[in-house]
Amino acid sequence: MDVFIQQKKDEKVGAYHLKDLESRLGKLKEAFKGEISAVTVTDLDDWLKRLHLEPRTHNNYRAAVVQLFNFAKSKLKALPHFLPHAAEETTKVREPSKDNEVYTSEEIRQILESAPETVRHLIAIRAFSGIRNEEIWKLTWEQIDLATGWIKLRKAATKLQARRIIPILPNLRAWLPTNTRTGSVHGYASAKTLSQAVSNAISGAKIEVKTNALRKCYASYRLAVLNNIEQVAEESGNSPQIIREEYRELATKEEGEAWFSIFPSAG
């Protein structure tokens, strides 16, 4: 595993991707101490089941293991080149339909209006700009440039290691604090605790917590309004292919316009 991770570092893969690989494969390394050639399909399937993961996370773990086994087979010659390896034959679980993975405009209003003040603006930023949780964890008030109307993400803070700017839409601006602030936009010790605080606020509003749904809402509703795959891909830091395959036709234009018309209630 260490050789595989080092190659990924040499390839200068994105920091988030590298962190995910190290975390997921680290758990695999703890579970299996012997040679990779001794690990069976049953071993891997049982290990994945013991992790008790959501379907998409299960498949993400499986994909990381497949990458490792591919590397061991093609680069290290540690597996027979003429046979499928164990990771390839593990079970890929069925993921729920993406059609139900977004919140409605009524739900986001309920979430925002019931959220504690310490997380309300974080929910608004994620819902109305599509920033990833890890990106908002590194975000500072100085990067939210109200004068120009852009959120300016630094290269080092983005998943794809590319500078990105995102428009501050009118309803997002209305949910942000009006007083001048500096430093981090939050007070949490890690991206995980920040994410949990947002999830707690959503569940506190009696709304089901859906995986990464605020970002999905932005991409889906923004695409419905703009009908411009390339622009939404640029704003969300995704490829046009991902936007086309995962976010197109999840919402109507009217639903998109309603999403970006959620402003704080008077008073």
C-alpha positions as CSV (number, residue, x, y, z in Angstrom):
1,M,0.0,0.0,0.0
2,D,2.8,2.4,0.9
3,V,4.3,2.1,-2.6
4,F,1.0,2.8,-4.2
5,I,0.4,5.9,-2.0
6,Q,3.9,7.1,-2.8
7,Q,3.2,6.8,-6.5
8,K,0.0,8.8,-6.1
9,K,2.0,11.5,-4.3
10,D,4.6,11.5,-7.2
11,E,1.7,11.9,-9.6
12,K,0.6,14.9,-7.6
13,V,-3.0,13.8,-7.3
14,G,-5.3,16.2,-5.4
15,A,-4.9,16.4,-1.6
16,Y,-8.5,15.3,-1.0
17,H,-8.2,12.2,-3.2
18,L,-4.9,11.3,-1.6
19,K,-6.4,11.7,1.9
20,D,-9.3,9.5,1.0
21,L,-7.0,6.8,-0.4
22,E,-4.8,6.9,2.7
23,S,-7.8,6.7,5.0
24,R,-9.6,3.9,3.2
25,L,-6.6,1.8,2.3
26,G,-5.2,2.3,5.8
27,K,-8.2,0.4,7.2
28,L,-7.6,-2.3,4.7
29,K,-3.9,-2.5,5.8
30,E,-5.0,-2.9,9.4
31,A,-7.4,-5.7,8.5
32,F,-5.0,-7.7,6.3
33,K,-1.5,-8.3,7.4
34,G,-0.3,-10.9,4.8
35,E,0.5,-10.9,1.1
36,I,-2.0,-9.2,-1.2
37,S,-2.1,-12.4,-3.3
38,A,-3.6,-14.3,-0.3
39,V,-6.6,-11.9,0.1
40,T,-9.8,-13.5,-1.4
41,V,-13.0,-12.1,-2.8
42,T,-14.8,-13.4,0.3
43,D,-12.3,-11.7,2.6
44,L,-12.8,-8.3,0.9
45,D,-16.6,-8.6,0.8
46,D,-16.8,-9.6,4.5
47,W,-14.5,-6.7,5.4
48,L,-16.6,-4.2,3.5
49,K,-19.7,-5.5,5.2
50,R,-18.1,-5.1,8.6
51,L,-17.5,-1.4,7.9
52,H,-21.4,-0.9,7.8
53,L,-21.1,1.8,5.1
54,E,-23.8,3.7,3.1
55,P,-24.1,2.3,-0.5
56,R,-22.1,5.1,-2.1
57,T,-19.4,5.0,0.5
58,H,-19.2,1.2,0.2
59,N,-18.6,1.6,-3.5
60,N,-16.0,4.3,-2.9
61,Y,-14.1,2.0,-0.6
62,R,-14.3,-0.8,-3.1
63,A,-13.0,1.5,-5.8
64,A,-10.0,2.4,-3.7
65,V,-9.2,-1.3,-3.1
66,V,-9.6,-2.0,-6.9
67,Q,-7.1,0.8,-7.6
68,L,-4.6,-0.8,-5.2
69,F,-5.0,-4.3,-6.6
70,N,-4.7,-2.9,-10.2
71,F,-1.4,-1.3,-9.1
72,A,-0.2,-4.5,-7.5
73,K,-1.0,-6.5,-10.6
74,S,0.3,-4.1,-13.3
75,K,3.3,-2.4,-11.6
76,L,4.5,-4.8,-8.8
77,K,3.6,-8.0,-10.6
78,A,2.3,-9.3,-7.2
79,L,-0.8,-10.8,-8.8
80,P,-1.3,-13.0,-11.9
81,H,-1.7,-10.8,-15.0
82,F,-3.9,-13.4,-16.7
83,L,-6.6,-13.7,-14.0
84,P,-9.1,-11.3,-12.5
85,H,-7.9,-10.2,-9.1
86,A,-10.1,-10.5,-5.9
87,A,-11.0,-6.8,-5.7
88,E,-12.5,-6.8,-9.2
89,E,-14.9,-9.5,-8.2
90,T,-16.2,-8.0,-5.0
91,T,-19.8,-6.9,-4.8
92,K,-20.7,-3.4,-6.0
93,V,-23.8,-2.5,-4.1
94,R,-26.8,-0.8,-5.6
95,E,-27.0,3.0,-4.9
96,P,-30.3,4.7,-4.3
97,S,-31.7,6.8,-7.2
98,K,-30.3,10.3,-7.4
99,D,-33.7,11.7,-8.0
100,N,-34.5,11.9,-4.2
101,E,-31.1,13.3,-3.1
102,V,-32.0,17.0,-3.1
103,Y,-33.9,19.2,-0.8
104,T,-36.9,21.2,-1.9
105,S,-37.0,25.0,-1.6
106,E,-39.5,24.6,1.3
107,E,-37.1,22.3,3.1
108,I,-34.1,24.5,2.8
109,R,-36.1,27.5,4.1
110,Q,-37.1,25.4,7.1
111,I,-33.5,24.3,7.6
112,L,-32.1,27.8,7.4
113,E,-34.7,29.4,9.6
114,S,-34.4,26.8,12.4
115,A,-30.6,26.5,12.3
116,P,-28.4,27.9,15.0
117,E,-26.8,31.2,14.1
118,T,-23.3,29.6,14.2
119,V,-24.1,27.3,11.3
120,R,-26.9,29.1,9.4
121,H,-24.4,31.0,7.1
122,L,-22.5,27.8,6.5
123,I,-25.6,26.0,5.3
124,A,-26.4,29.0,3.1
125,I,-22.9,29.0,1.6
126,R,-23.1,25.3,0.8
127,A,-26.7,25.4,-0.5
128,F,-26.3,28.5,-2.7
129,S,-22.7,28.2,-3.9
130,G,-22.1,24.4,-4.0
131,I,-18.8,24.5,-2.1
132,R,-17.7,21.2,-0.8
133,N,-17.5,20.6,3.0
134,E,-13.7,20.4,2.9
135,E,-13.5,23.6,0.9
136,I,-15.7,25.6,3.3
137,W,-13.6,24.3,6.2
138,K,-10.6,26.1,4.7
139,L,-12.7,29.2,3.6
140,T,-12.0,32.6,5.1
141,W,-14.2,35.7,5.2
142,E,-11.5,37.5,3.1
143,Q,-12.3,35.0,0.2
144,I,-15.9,36.0,0.2
145,D,-15.5,39.2,-1.8
146,L,-18.8,41.0,-1.5
147,A,-17.4,44.0,-3.4
148,T,-16.8,42.0,-6.5
149,G,-19.5,39.5,-5.9
150,W,-17.3,36.4,-6.0
151,I,-16.2,33.6,-3.6
152,K,-12.5,33.1,-4.5
153,L,-11.2,29.6,-3.6
154,R,-7.5,29.2,-3.5
155,K,-5.8,26.4,-5.5
156,A,-4.7,24.6,-2.3
157,A,-8.2,24.6,-0.9
158,T,-10.0,22.9,-3.8
159,K,-10.4,19.2,-4.5
160,L,-9.0,19.4,-8.0
161,Q,-6.1,21.7,-6.9
162,A,-7.4,24.5,-9.2
163,R,-8.3,28.0,-8.3
164,R,-12.1,28.5,-8.6
165,I,-14.4,31.5,-8.4
166,I,-18.1,31.2,-7.6
167,P,-20.7,33.9,-7.9
168,I,-22.3,35.3,-4.7
169,L,-25.9,35.1,-5.8
170,P,-28.4,37.6,-4.3
171,N,-30.0,35.2,-1.9
172,L,-26.7,33.9,-0.6
173,R,-25.6,37.5,0.0
174,A,-28.8,38.0,2.1
175,W,-28.0,35.1,4.4
176,L,-24.4,36.2,5.1
177,P,-23.5,38.4,8.1
178,T,-23.7,42.1,7.4
179,N,-20.8,43.1,9.7
180,T,-17.2,42.9,8.5
181,R,-15.4,39.7,9.6
182,T,-12.0,38.2,9.1
183,G,-10.4,34.8,9.4
184,S,-12.2,31.4,9.2
185,V,-15.9,31.4,8.4
186,H,-16.4,28.8,11.1
187,G,-15.1,27.8,14.5
188,Y,-14.9,24.0,14.1
189,A,-11.7,21.9,14.7
190,S,-12.1,19.7,11.6
191,A,-14.0,19.3,8.4
192,K,-15.8,16.3,10.1
193,T,-17.1,18.3,13.0
194,L,-18.2,21.1,10.7
195,S,-20.1,18.6,8.6
196,Q,-21.7,17.0,11.7
197,A,-22.8,20.5,12.9
198,V,-24.6,21.1,9.6
199,S,-26.1,17.6,9.7
200,N,-27.3,18.2,13.3
201,A,-29.0,21.5,12.1
202,I,-30.7,19.7,9.3
203,S,-32.0,16.9,11.5
204,G,-33.0,19.5,14.1
205,A,-35.3,21.0,11.5
206,K,-37.0,17.6,11.2
207,I,-35.6,17.1,7.7
208,E,-33.9,13.9,6.6
209,V,-30.1,14.3,6.3
210,K,-29.1,13.4,2.8
211,T,-25.5,12.7,1.8
212,N,-23.8,15.7,0.2
213,A,-27.3,17.0,-0.7
214,L,-26.6,20.8,-0.3
215,R,-23.9,20.6,-3.0
216,K,-26.1,18.5,-5.2
217,C,-28.9,21.0,-4.8
218,Y,-26.7,23.8,-6.0
219,A,-25.6,21.9,-9.1
220,S,-29.0,20.5,-9.9
221,Y,-31.0,23.8,-9.4
222,R,-28.3,26.0,-11.0
223,L,-28.2,23.8,-14.1
224,A,-32.0,23.9,-14.3
225,V,-31.9,27.7,-14.2
226,L,-28.9,28.3,-16.5
227,N,-29.1,25.2,-18.8
228,N,-25.3,25.6,-19.2
229,I,-23.4,22.5,-18.3
230,E,-19.9,24.1,-18.8
231,Q,-20.7,27.0,-16.5
232,V,-22.1,24.8,-13.7
233,A,-19.1,22.5,-14.0
234,E,-16.8,25.5,-13.7
235,E,-18.6,26.9,-10.6
236,S,-18.9,23.5,-8.8
237,G,-15.4,22.3,-9.7
238,N,-16.6,19.2,-11.6
239,S,-16.2,17.9,-15.1
240,P,-18.9,18.7,-17.6
241,Q,-19.4,14.9,-18.0
242,I,-20.2,14.5,-14.2
243,I,-22.6,17.5,-14.4
244,R,-24.3,16.0,-17.5
245,E,-24.6,12.5,-16.1
246,E,-25.5,13.2,-12.4
247,Y,-27.4,16.6,-12.3
248,R,-29.2,17.1,-15.6
249,E,-33.0,17.0,-15.4
250,L,-33.2,16.5,-11.6
251,A,-35.1,19.7,-11.3
252,T,-37.3,22.0,-13.4
253,K,-36.4,25.6,-14.2
254,E,-39.2,26.7,-11.9
255,E,-37.8,24.6,-9.0
256,G,-34.4,26.1,-9.6
257,E,-35.7,29.6,-9.6
258,A,-37.6,28.9,-6.3
259,W,-34.4,27.5,-4.7
260,F,-32.4,30.7,-5.5
261,S,-35.3,32.9,-4.3
262,I,-35.0,31.7,-0.7
263,F,-34.3,34.9,1.3
264,P,-34.5,35.5,5.1
265,S,-37.9,36.3,6.2
266,A,-38.5,39.9,7.2
267,G,-37.8,40.4,10.8
